Amino acid sequence: MYKFILGILFIFVGQSIYAQNSSDVGVIVGTNYYLGDINPKKQLYSSSPTLGFMYRYNMGPRYALRTSLSFGSLKGNDLDFDNKYQQSRAASFETELVDFSVQLEFNFQPFLVPLSSRAKRFSPYVTSGLSYISSSSTTSSFAIPMGIGFKYLIAKRWTAAVEWSFKKSFTDDLDGLEDPNKLNIANKFHNDDWISFLGVTLTVQLFNDLQCHAYDRIVK
């Protein structure tokens, strides 16, 4: 896995050398929460702070490829719910979480930094890709992130975005309750734990002395 991460970072660094004006870096601030056996569907349940870093390579006005590394935690407690079975089980957990993700972004409106003559200052977007999550109390796992967001150019080189995403993990023991209802074989997809993130990113464009006017010609 470490070789995989280093390989991805090497590709991104190499791309930034040849397309420096198309890259930006920034910070991620928000909250994580967990969906699984203890919390099947309550949104924003027992949220925990999350902090991370992002590198994004803008391939054009519509598409961007990004990598991120974030740190947070997850927690849950059966006693927070009125379900009689959960009250009797009284399970709880809290675990630190590290998340490394590689994702593709699609902008619904043409978006460029610095602002192109035909691009927009704002755009909603969707994103998906592949994540690798590691927690302090369970085994590591890959996950599939799926998110929606809204980005806005707040200054010549600065972009802010709000994003809400869900990550489907390929493990059922983030909460320490691996397959408590013995559904692992019959209902594997729905039985795995999920991680959700709600937060903001703030990024700054690198190497602003370069300008790619070719983007103006391809913006639709």
MIDOSE-1310 file (N, C-alpha, C; in nm, 2 decimals, decimal comma, always signed):
residues 220
mykf	+0,08/-0,12/+0,00/+0,00/+0,00/+0,00/+0,09/+0,13/+0,00; +0,20/+0,12/+0,07/+0,29/+0,24/+0,08/+0,35/+0,27/-0,06; +0,38/+0,16/-0,14/+0,43/+0,18/-0,27/+0,32/+0,24/-0,36; +0,20/+0,20/-0,34/+0,09/+0,26/-0,42/+0,07/+0,41/-0,39
ilgi	+0,08/+0,45/-0,26/+0,07/+0,59/-0,23/+0,18/+0,67/-0,28; +0,31/+0,62/-0,27/+0,42/+0,69/-0,33/+0,41/+0,70/-0,48; +0,36/+0,60/-0,54/+0,35/+0,60/-0,69/+0,25/+0,71/-0,73; +0,14/+0,72/-0,66/+0,04/+0,83/-0,69/+0,10/+0,96/-0,67
lfif	+0,17/+0,98/-0,56/+0,23/+1,11/-0,53/+0,33/+1,15/-0,63; +0,41/+1,05/-0,68/+0,51/+1,08/-0,78/+0,45/+1,12/-0,91; +0,33/+1,06/-0,95/+0,26/+1,10/-1,07/+0,21/+1,25/-1,06; +0,16/+1,28/-0,94/+0,10/+1,42/-0,92/+0,22/+1,52/-0,92
vgqs	+0,33/+1,49/-0,86/+0,44/+1,58/-0,86/+0,49/+1,60/-1,00; +0,50/+1,49/-1,08/+0,55/+1,50/-1,21/+0,46/+1,59/-1,30; +0,33/+1,57/-1,28/+0,23/+1,65/-1,36/+0,24/+1,79/-1,33; +0,27/+1,83/-1,20/+0,27/+1,97/-1,16/+0,39/+2,04/-1,22
iyaq	+0,50/+1,96/-1,25/+0,62/+2,02/-1,30/+0,59/+2,07/-1,45; +0,51/+1,99/-1,52/+0,48/+2,03/-1,66/+0,35/+2,11/-1,68; +0,27/+2,12/-1,57/+0,15/+2,20/-1,58/+0,13/+2,27/-1,45; +0,22/+2,35/-1,42/+0,23/+2,41/-1,29/+0,11/+2,50/-1,26
nssd	+0,06/+2,57/-1,36/-0,05/+2,67/-1,34/-0,18/+2,60/-1,33; -0,18/+2,46/-1,34/-0,31/+2,39/-1,33/-0,32/+2,31/-1,20; -0,23/+2,34/-1,10/-0,23/+2,27/-0,98/-0,26/+2,36/-0,86; -0,33/+2,30/-0,76/-0,35/+2,38/-0,64/-0,34/+2,29/-0,52
vgvi	-0,31/+2,35/-0,40/-0,30/+2,27/-0,28/-0,39/+2,34/-0,17; -0,42/+2,27/-0,07/-0,51/+2,33/+0,03/-0,53/+2,24/+0,15; -0,62/+2,29/+0,24/-0,65/+2,22/+0,36/-0,80/+2,18/+0,36; -0,83/+2,08/+0,43/-0,96/+2,02/+0,45/-1,00/+2,03/+0,60
vgtn	-1,11/+2,09/+0,63/-1,16/+2,10/+0,76/-1,31/+2,06/+0,76; -1,35/+1,97/+0,85/-1,49/+1,93/+0,86/-1,51/+1,83/+0,97; -1,61/+1,74/+0,94/-1,65/+1,65/+1,04/-1,68/+1,51/+0,98; -1,63/+1,41/+1,05/-1,66/+1,27/+1,01/-1,77/+1,21/+1,09
yylg	-1,85/+1,12/+1,04/-1,94/+1,04/+1,12/-1,96/+0,90/+1,06; -2,02/+0,81/+1,13/-2,02/+0,67/+1,10/-2,16/+0,62/+1,08; -2,18/+0,53/+0,98/-2,30/+0,46/+0,95/-2,27/+0,31/+0,95; -2,34/+0,24/+1,03/-2,32/+0,10/+1,04/-2,41/+0,02/+1,13
dinp	-2,36/-0,08/+1,20/-2,45/-0,16/+1,28/-2,51/-0,08/+1,40; -2,43/+0,01/+1,46/-2,48/+0,09/+1,57/-2,57/+0,21/+1,52; -2,53/+0,27/+1,41/-2,60/+0,38/+1,36/-2,64/+0,35/+1,21; -2,75/+0,29/+1,19/-2,79/+0,25/+1,05/-2,82/+0,37/+0,96
kkql	-2,87/+0,48/+1,01/-2,92/+0,58/+0,91/-2,92/+0,72/+0,96; -2,89/+0,75/+1,09/-2,90/+0,89/+1,14/-2,78/+0,97/+1,09; -2,81/+1,08/+1,01/-2,71/+1,16/+0,96/-2,65/+1,25/+1,06; -2,52/+1,28/+1,05/-2,44/+1,37/+1,14/-2,44/+1,32/+1,28
ysss	-2,46/+1,19/+1,30/-2,46/+1,13/+1,43/-2,32/+1,13/+1,49; -2,31/+1,17/+1,61/-2,18/+1,17/+1,69/-2,06/+1,21/+1,60; -2,07/+1,33/+1,54/-1,97/+1,37/+1,45/-1,84/+1,41/+1,52; -1,73/+1,39/+1,45/-1,60/+1,41/+1,51/-1,52/+1,50/+1,41
ptlg	-1,43/+1,59/+1,47/-1,35/+1,68/+1,38/-1,26/+1,61/+1,29; -1,24/+1,66/+1,17/-1,15/+1,61/+1,07/-1,06/+1,72/+1,01; -0,93/+1,69/+0,99/-0,84/+1,78/+0,93/-0,76/+1,71/+0,83; -0,74/+1,77/+0,71/-0,66/+1,71/+0,61/-0,60/+1,80/+0,51
fmyr	-0,53/+1,75/+0,41/-0,46/+1,82/+0,31/-0,49/+1,77/+0,17; -0,49/+1,86/+0,07/-0,53/+1,82/-0,06/-0,44/+1,87/-0,17; -0,41/+1,79/-0,27/-0,34/+1,84/-0,39/-0,44/+1,81/-0,51; -0,46/+1,91/-0,59/-0,55/+1,89/-0,71/-0,48/+1,93/-0,84
ynmg	-0,49/+1,85/-0,94/-0,44/+1,88/-1,07/-0,56/+1,90/-1,16; -0,58/+2,02/-1,21/-0,69/+2,06/-1,29/-0,66/+2,03/-1,44; -0,73/+1,93/-1,49/-0,70/+1,88/-1,63/-0,77/+1,97/-1,73; -0,86/+2,06/-1,69/-0,93/+2,14/-1,78/-1,04/+2,21/-1,70
prya	-1,14/+2,27/-1,77/-1,24/+2,35/-1,70/-1,35/+2,26/-1,64; -1,35/+2,13/-1,68/-1,46/+2,04/-1,63/-1,40/+1,93/-1,54; -1,28/+1,89/-1,56/-1,23/+1,77/-1,48/-1,11/+1,81/-1,40; -1,10/+1,75/-1,28/-0,98/+1,76/-1,20/-0,95/+1,63/-1,13
lrts	-0,82/+1,60/-1,11/-0,78/+1,48/-1,04/-0,72/+1,53/-0,91; -0,76/+1,47/-0,80/-0,71/+1,52/-0,67/-0,67/+1,40/-0,58; -0,57/+1,43/-0,49/-0,54/+1,33/-0,38/-0,55/+1,40/-0,25; -0,58/+1,33/-0,15/-0,60/+1,39/-0,02/-0,56/+1,30/+0,09
lsfg	-0,52/+1,35/+0,20/-0,48/+1,28/+0,32/-0,55/+1,35/+0,44; -0,64/+1,27/+0,51/-0,71/+1,34/+0,62/-0,70/+1,25/+0,75; -0,72/+1,32/+0,86/-0,71/+1,25/+0,99/-0,84/+1,29/+1,08; -0,90/+1,19/+1,13/-1,02/+1,22/+1,21/-1,05/+1,10/+1,31
slkg	-1,17/+1,08/+1,34/-1,21/+0,97/+1,43/-1,36/+0,94/+1,41; -1,39/+0,82/+1,45/-1,53/+0,77/+1,44/-1,57/+0,72/+1,58; -1,70/+0,73/+1,61/-1,75/+0,68/+1,74/-1,90/+0,65/+1,73; -1,94/+0,56/+1,82/-2,08/+0,53/+1,83/-2,12/+0,46/+1,96
ndld	-2,24/+0,46/+2,00/-2,28/+0,40/+2,12/-2,43/+0,35/+2,11; -2,45/+0,22/+2,14/-2,59/+0,17/+2,13/-2,68/+0,24/+2,22; -2,64/+0,29/+2,33/-2,72/+0,36/+2,43/-2,78/+0,49/+2,38; -2,73/+0,54/+2,27/-2,78/+0,66/+2,21/-2,91/+0,64/+2,13
fdnk	-2,95/+0,51/+2,12/-3,07/+0,48/+2,04/-3,17/+0,41/+2,13; -3,30/+0,42/+2,09/-3,41/+0,37/+2,16/-3,44/+0,22/+2,13; -3,38/+0,17/+2,03/-3,40/+0,03/+1,99/-3,37/-0,07/+2,11; -3,46/-0,15/+2,15/-3,45/-0,24/+2,26/-3,33/-0,34/+2,25
yqqs	-3,31/-0,39/+2,13/-3,19/-0,48/+2,11/-3,06/-0,40/+2,14; -3,05/-0,28/+2,09/-2,93/-0,20/+2,11/-2,91/-0,17/+2,26; -3,02/-0,13/+2,32/-3,01/-0,10/+2,46/-2,96/-0,22/+2,54; -3,00/-0,34/+2,50/-2,96/-0,46/+2,57/-2,81/-0,50/+2,53
raas	-2,77/-0,47/+2,40/-2,64/-0,50/+2,36/-2,54/-0,41/+2,42; -2,57/-0,28/+2,42/-2,49/-0,17/+2,49/-2,35/-0,17/+2,43; -2,33/-0,19/+2,30/-2,20/-0,18/+2,24/-2,16/-0,04/+2,22; -2,03/-0,01/+2,22/-1,98/+0,12/+2,19/-1,84/+0,11/+2,13
fete	-1,80/+0,22/+2,06/-1,66/+0,21/+2,01/-1,61/+0,36/+1,98; -1,49/+0,38/+1,97/-1,42/+0,50/+1,93/-1,29/+0,47/+1,87; -1,26/+0,52/+1,75/-1,14/+0,48/+1,68/-1,09/+0,60/+1,60; -0,95/+0,61/+1,60/-0,89/+0,71/+1,52/-0,89/+0,66/+1,37
lvdf	-0,89/+0,76/+1,28/-0,91/+0,72/+1,14/-0,81/+0,80/+1,05; -0,74/+0,74/+0,96/-0,66/+0,80/+0,86/-0,71/+0,76/+0,72; -0,73/+0,86/+0,63/-0,79/+0,83/+0,51/-0,71/+0,89/+0,39; -0,66/+0,81/+0,30/-0,59/+0,85/+0,18/-0,68/+0,83/+0,06
svql	-0,71/+0,93/-0,02/-0,80/+0,92/-0,13/-0,74/+0,97/-0,26; -0,78/+0,91/-0,37/-0,75/+0,96/-0,50/-0,89/+0,97/-0,57; -0,93/+1,09/-0,62/-1,06/+1,11/-0,67/-1,06/+1,20/-0,80; -1,16/+1,17/-0,88/-1,19/+1,26/-1,00/-1,30/+1,35/-0,97
efnf	-1,29/+1,48/-1,00/-1,39/+1,57/-0,99/-1,45/+1,61/-1,13; -1,58/+1,63/-1,13/-1,65/+1,68/-1,26/-1,72/+1,80/-1,22; -1,69/+1,91/-1,29/-1,76/+2,04/-1,26/-1,88/+2,05/-1,36; -1,99/+2,09/-1,31/-2,11/+2,11/-1,39/-2,10/+2,24/-1,47
qpfl	-2,02/+2,33/-1,43/-1,99/+2,45/-1,51/-1,84/+2,46/-1,53; -1,80/+2,52/-1,64/-1,65/+2,54/-1,66/-1,59/+2,62/-1,55; -1,49/+2,57/-1,49/-1,43/+2,64/-1,37/-1,28/+2,63/-1,38; -1,21/+2,75/-1,37/-1,07/+2,76/-1,39/-1,01/+2,85/-1,29
vpls	-0,89/+2,83/-1,25/-0,81/+2,92/-1,16/-0,68/+2,94/-1,23; -0,64/+3,07/-1,25/-0,72/+3,19/-1,24/-0,84/+3,19/-1,33; -0,93/+3,28/-1,31/-1,06/+3,28/-1,38/-1,04/+3,31/-1,53; -1,08/+3,22/-1,61/-1,08/+3,23/-1,75/-1,18/+3,33/-1,80
srak	-1,17/+3,39/-1,92/-1,27/+3,48/-1,97/-1,40/+3,42/-1,99; -1,40/+3,28/-2,01/-1,53/+3,21/-2,04/-1,57/+3,12/-1,93; -1,49/+3,11/-1,83/-1,52/+3,02/-1,72/-1,61/+3,09/-1,62; -1,66/+3,01/-1,52/-1,75/+3,06/-1,42/-1,67/+3,08/-1,29
rfsp	-1,71/+3,17/-1,20/-1,65/+3,19/-1,07/-1,70/+3,08/-0,97; -1,80/+3,01/-1,00/-1,86/+2,90/-0,91/-1,90/+2,78/-1,00; -1,91/+2,67/-0,93/-1,96/+2,55/-1,00/-2,00/+2,44/-0,89; -2,11/+2,38/-0,91/-2,14/+2,25/-0,84/-2,05/+2,14/-0,90
yvts	-2,02/+2,04/-0,82/-1,94/+1,93/-0,88/-1,98/+1,80/-0,81; -1,94/+1,69/-0,87/-1,95/+1,56/-0,81/-1,81/+1,49/-0,81; -1,79/+1,40/-0,73/-1,65/+1,34/-0,72/-1,67/+1,19/-0,67; -1,57/+1,11/-0,72/-1,57/+0,97/-0,68/-1,43/+0,92/-0,71
glsy	-1,39/+0,81/-0,66/-1,26/+0,75/-0,68/-1,23/+0,63/-0,59; -1,12/+0,63/-0,53/-1,08/+0,52/-0,44/-1,01/+0,57/-0,32; -1,04/+0,51/-0,20/-0,99/+0,55/-0,07/-0,92/+0,43/+0,00; -0,83/+0,46/+0,08/-0,77/+0,36/+0,17/-0,78/+0,41/+0,31
isss	-0,85/+0,34/+0,39/-0,87/+0,39/+0,53/-0,80/+0,29/+0,63; -0,75/+0,36/+0,73/-0,69/+0,28/+0,84/-0,73/+0,34/+0,97; -0,78/+0,25/+1,06/-0,82/+0,29/+1,19/-0,74/+0,23/+1,30; -0,75/+0,29/+1,42/-0,66/+0,24/+1,53/-0,71/+0,11/+1,59
stts	-0,83/+0,07/+1,56/-0,88/-0,05/+1,64/-0,92/-0,16/+1,54; -0,91/-0,14/+1,41/-0,95/-0,25/+1,32/-0,85/-0,26/+1,21; -0,88/-0,36/+1,12/-0,79/-0,37/+1,00/-0,82/-0,26/+0,90; -0,72/-0,24/+0,81/-0,73/-0,14/+0,71/-0,82/-0,19/+0,60
sfai	-0,87/-0,10/+0,51/-0,97/-0,13/+0,41/-0,97/-0,03/+0,30; -1,00/-0,08/+0,18/-1,03/+0,02/+0,07/-1,17/+0,06/+0,09; -1,20/+0,17/+0,02/-1,34/+0,23/+0,03/-1,37/+0,30/-0,10; -1,49/+0,32/-0,14/-1,53/+0,39/-0,26/-1,60/+0,52/-0,21
pmgi	-1,54/+0,64/-0,23/-1,60/+0,77/-0,20/-1,69/+0,82/-0,31; -1,80/+0,88/-0,27/-1,90/+0,94/-0,36/-1,94/+1,07/-0,29; -1,93/+1,18/-0,36/-1,96/+1,31/-0,30/-2,01/+1,41/-0,40; -2,07/+1,51/-0,34/-2,12/+1,63/-0,41/-2,07/+1,75/-0,34
gfky	-2,05/+1,86/-0,42/-2,00/+1,98/-0,36/-2,02/+2,10/-0,44; -1,98/+2,22/-0,39/-2,00/+2,35/-0,45/-1,87/+2,43/-0,43; -1,80/+2,47/-0,54/-1,68/+2,54/-0,53/-1,70/+2,69/-0,58; -1,62/+2,78/-0,52/-1,63/+2,92/-0,55/-1,50/+2,99/-0,55
liak	-1,47/+3,06/-0,65/-1,34/+3,14/-0,66/-1,36/+3,26/-0,57; -1,29/+3,27/-0,46/-1,31/+3,38/-0,37/-1,21/+3,49/-0,39; -1,10/+3,46/-0,46/-1,00/+3,55/-0,49/-0,92/+3,50/-0,62; -0,83/+3,58/-0,66/-0,76/+3,54/-0,79/-0,70/+3,40/-0,79
rwta	-0,65/+3,36/-0,68/-0,58/+3,23/-0,67/-0,65/+3,14/-0,57; -0,75/+3,18/-0,50/-0,81/+3,11/-0,38/-0,95/+3,06/-0,42; -0,97/+2,93/-0,39/-1,10/+2,86/-0,41/-1,14/+2,80/-0,28; -1,27/+2,82/-0,25/-1,33/+2,76/-0,13/-1,44/+2,66/-0,18
avew	-1,46/+2,55/-0,11/-1,56/+2,45/-0,15/-1,62/+2,39/-0,03; -1,75/+2,36/-0,05/-1,83/+2,28/+0,06/-1,86/+2,15/+0,00; -1,83/+2,04/+0,07/-1,85/+1,90/+0,02/-1,92/+1,81/+0,12; -2,00/+1,72/+0,07/-2,06/+1,62/+0,15/-2,04/+1,49/+0,08
sfkk	-1,98/+1,40/+0,14/-1,94/+1,27/+0,08/-1,97/+1,15/+0,17; -1,98/+1,04/+0,10/-2,00/+0,91/+0,17/-1,90/+0,81/+0,12; -1,84/+0,73/+0,21/-1,74/+0,63/+0,17/-1,79/+0,49/+0,21; -1,81/+0,41/+0,11/-1,85/+0,27/+0,13/-1,72/+0,19/+0,16
sftd	-1,70/+0,15/+0,28/-1,58/+0,07/+0,31/-1,61/-0,08/+0,27; -1,50/-0,16/+0,27/-1,51/-0,30/+0,24/-1,48/-0,38/+0,37; -1,52/-0,32/+0,48/-1,51/-0,39/+0,61/-1,63/-0,37/+0,69; -1,66/-0,46/+0,78/-1,78/-0,44/+0,87/-1,74/-0,44/+1,02
dldg	-1,61/-0,41/+1,04/-1,57/-0,41/+1,18/-1,51/-0,27/+1,23; -1,54/-0,16/+1,16/-1,50/-0,03/+1,21/-1,56/-0,01/+1,35; -1,67/-0,06/+1,37/-1,74/-0,04/+1,50/-1,71/-0,16/+1,60; -1,63/-0,26/+1,56/-1,60/-0,37/+1,64/-1,71/-0,47/+1,64
ledp	-1,81/-0,46/+1,56/-1,93/-0,55/+1,55/-1,93/-0,61/+1,41; -1,84/-0,70/+1,38/-1,83/-0,76/+1,25/-1,95/-0,85/+1,23; -2,04/-0,82/+1,14/-2,15/-0,90/+1,10/-2,23/-0,96/+1,22; -2,28/-0,87/+1,31/-2,35/-0,92/+1,42/-2,48/-1,00/+1,39
nkln	-2,54/-0,98/+1,28/-2,66/-1,04/+1,24/-2,64/-1,16/+1,14; -2,51/-1,20/+1,12/-2,48/-1,31/+1,03/-2,53/-1,29/+0,89; -2,52/-1,17/+0,84/-2,56/-1,14/+0,70/-2,45/-1,12/+0,61; -2,33/-1,16/+0,65/-2,21/-1,13/+0,57/-2,21/-1,19/+0,43
iank	-2,26/-1,31/+0,42/-2,27/-1,38/+0,29/-2,39/-1,33/+0,21; -2,50/-1,33/+0,27/-2,62/-1,30/+0,20/-2,64/-1,15/+0,16; -2,58/-1,06/+0,24/-2,61/-0,92/+0,22/-2,48/-0,84/+0,24; -2,37/-0,88/+0,18/-2,24/-0,82/+0,20/-2,24/-0,67/+0,17
fhnd	-2,30/-0,63/+0,06/-2,29/-0,49/+0,02/-2,35/-0,40/+0,12; -2,46/-0,43/+0,17/-2,53/-0,34/+0,27/-2,48/-0,36/+0,41; -2,41/-0,47/+0,44/-2,36/-0,49/+0,57/-2,23/-0,42/+0,61; -2,16/-0,38/+0,51/-2,03/-0,31/+0,54/-2,06/-0,17/+0,60
dwis	-1,96/-0,12/+0,67/-1,97/+0,01/+0,74/-1,94/+0,13/+0,64; -2,00/+0,24/+0,66/-1,98/+0,36/+0,58/-1,93/+0,47/+0,67; -1,85/+0,56/+0,60/-1,80/+0,68/+0,66/-1,85/+0,80/+0,58; -1,90/+0,90/+0,65/-1,94/+1,02/+0,58/-1,86/+1,14/+0,63
flgv	-1,85/+1,24/+0,54/-1,77/+1,36/+0,57/-1,85/+1,48/+0,52; -1,86/+1,58/+0,60/-1,92/+1,71/+0,57/-1,82/+1,82/+0,61; -1,78/+1,90/+0,51/-1,68/+2,00/+0,55/-1,65/+2,10/+0,44; -1,54/+2,17/+0,45/-1,50/+2,27/+0,36/-1,35/+2,25/+0,32
tltv	-1,32/+2,30/+0,20/-1,18/+2,30/+0,16/-1,14/+2,44/+0,12; -1,02/+2,47/+0,14/-0,96/+2,60/+0,10/-0,83/+2,57/+0,02; -0,83/+2,61/-0,11/-0,71/+2,58/-0,19/-0,65/+2,70/-0,25; -0,52/+2,70/-0,28/-0,46/+2,81/-0,34/-0,38/+2,76/-0,47
qlfn	-0,39/+2,83/-0,58/-0,32/+2,79/-0,70/-0,17/+2,80/-0,69; -0,10/+2,71/-0,74/+0,05/+2,71/-0,74/+0,10/+2,78/-0,87; +0,21/+2,85/-0,86/+0,28/+2,90/-0,97/+0,19/+2,99/-1,06; +0,14/+3,09/-1,00/+0,04/+3,18/-1,07/+0,10/+3,26/-1,18
dlqc	+0,24/+3,25/-1,20/+0,30/+3,33/-1,30/+0,27/+3,28/-1,44; +0,22/+3,15/-1,45/+0,19/+3,09/-1,58/+0,04/+3,10/-1,60; +0,00/+3,11/-1,73/-0,14/+3,12/-1,77/-0,16/+3,03/-1,89; -0,26/+2,94/-1,88/-0,29/+2,85/-2,00/-0,41/+2,91/-2,07
hayd	-0,38/+2,99/-2,18/-0,49/+3,05/-2,25/-0,56/+2,95/-2,34; -0,50/+2,83/-2,36/-0,57/+2,73/-2,44/-0,70/+2,68/-2,38; -0,71/+2,70/-2,24/-0,84/+2,66/-2,18/-0,95/+2,74/-2,23; -0,93/+2,87/-2,26/-1,04/+2,95/-2,31/-1,10/+2,90/-2,44
rivk	-1,02/+2,83/-2,52/-1,06/+2,78/-2,65/-1,14/+2,65/-2,63; -1,13/+2,58/-2,52/-1,20/+2,45/-2,51/-1,32/+2,46/-2,41; -1,34/+2,57/-2,35/-1,45/+2,59/-2,26/-1,58/+2,60/-2,34; -1,68/+2,52/-2,31/-1,80/+2,52/-2,39/-1,91/+2,60/-2,32
